[in-house]
Amino acid sequence: MAEEINQDLEFVVYVVKALVDNPDKVKAERTIDEMGVLISLHVDPADMGQVIGRQGQTAKSIRTLLKVVGAKSNARVNLKIIEPEGSTRPPKPAATAAPAAAEEDATDVVEDLKL
């Protein structure tokens, strides 16, 4: 029974260590509360991109598989990836410029149709 309890934690550590360049810096903590099981994952700042993946697809896949592992033991399991100190995120591109340009194009098209 104790082996089943830590199966989710071992699964996350195993998968993440296989993905990253610094497997010795992978640490995971398991906490249980009224919401279920929470696994907090700590990785090297240089490995954050590999764990998260493009548009978060790798992290989403790990979470999906983790829910399957948790379902085997009737537990709700969630994964929280802790952003390491000193990590820098690239700034998000400004989303305001594109809609304004598209709006101007639409106005021009409508005016052209009013012949």
C-alpha positions in Angstrom: 0.0 0.0 0.0 2.8 2.4 0.8 4.3 1.7 -2.6 1.1 2.8 -4.3 1.1 6.1 -2.3 4.4 7.3 -3.7 3.9 6.0 -7.2 2.8 9.4 -8.4 5.8 11.2 -7.0 8.2 8.6 -8.4 6.5 8.8 -11.8 7.0 12.6 -12.0 10.7 12.4 -10.9 11.4 9.6 -13.3 9.9 11.4 -16.3 11.3 14.8 -15.6 14.8 13.4 -15.0 14.6 11.8 -18.4 13.8 15.1 -20.0 16.2 17.6 -18.4 20.0 18.2 -18.8 20.5 18.5 -15.0 18.7 15.5 -13.5 20.5 15.8 -10.2 18.8 19.1 -9.6 15.2 17.7 -10.0 13.3 17.7 -6.7 9.7 16.9 -6.0 7.6 17.3 -2.9 4.3 15.6 -2.2 1.6 17.2 -0.1 -2.0 16.0 0.7 -4.9 18.3 1.5 -8.7 18.4 1.1 -8.3 19.1 -2.7 -6.2 15.9 -3.2 -2.5 15.3 -3.8 -0.2 18.2 -4.9 3.2 17.4 -6.3 5.5 20.5 -6.4 8.4 20.2 -8.9 11.7 22.0 -8.6 14.1 22.0 -11.5 17.2 23.9 -12.6 16.4 27.3 -14.2 18.1 26.1 -17.4 15.7 23.1 -17.7 12.4 25.0 -17.3 11.9 25.2 -21.1 12.4 21.5 -21.5 9.9 20.7 -18.7 7.2 23.1 -19.9 7.7 22.5 -23.6 6.3 24.5 -26.5 3.2 26.3 -25.5 3.1 24.1 -22.3 2.5 20.9 -24.2 5.1 18.9 -22.3 3.8 20.0 -18.9 0.3 19.3 -20.0 1.2 15.8 -21.1 3.0 15.1 -17.8 -0.1 16.3 -15.9 -2.4 14.1 -18.0 -0.3 11.0 -17.4 -0.1 11.9 -13.7 -3.9 12.0 -13.5 -4.0 8.5 -14.9 -1.4 7.3 -12.3 -3.5 8.9 -9.6 -6.7 7.4 -10.9 -5.3 3.9 -10.3 -5.2 4.7 -6.6 -8.4 6.8 -6.6 -6.5 10.0 -5.9 -6.8 13.4 -7.5 -3.2 14.4 -8.3 -2.1 17.8 -9.5 1.4 19.0 -10.6 2.8 22.5 -9.7 6.0 23.5 -11.4 7.8 25.9 -9.2 9.6 28.7 -11.0 13.2 28.7 -9.8 14.8 31.9 -8.4 16.8 33.7 -10.9 14.9 32.4 -13.9 13.9 35.0 -16.5 10.9 34.7 -18.7 10.9 36.4 -22.1 8.4 39.2 -22.3 5.1 38.3 -23.9 4.5 40.0 -27.3 2.1 42.9 -27.3 -1.3 41.8 -28.4 -2.7 45.2 -28.9 -1.0 46.0 -32.2 -2.5 43.2 -34.3 -6.2 43.8 -33.5 -5.9 47.5 -34.4 -4.3 46.7 -37.7 -6.9 44.1 -38.4 -9.7 46.6 -37.5 -8.3 49.2 -40.0 -8.2 46.6 -42.7 -11.8 45.6 -42.1 -12.9 49.3 -42.2 -11.1 49.7 -45.5 -12.8 46.7 -47.0 -16.2 47.9 -45.8 -15.6 51.3 -47.3 -14.6 49.8 -50.6 -17.8 47.8 -50.8 -19.9 51.0 -50.3 -19.2 52.1 -53.9 
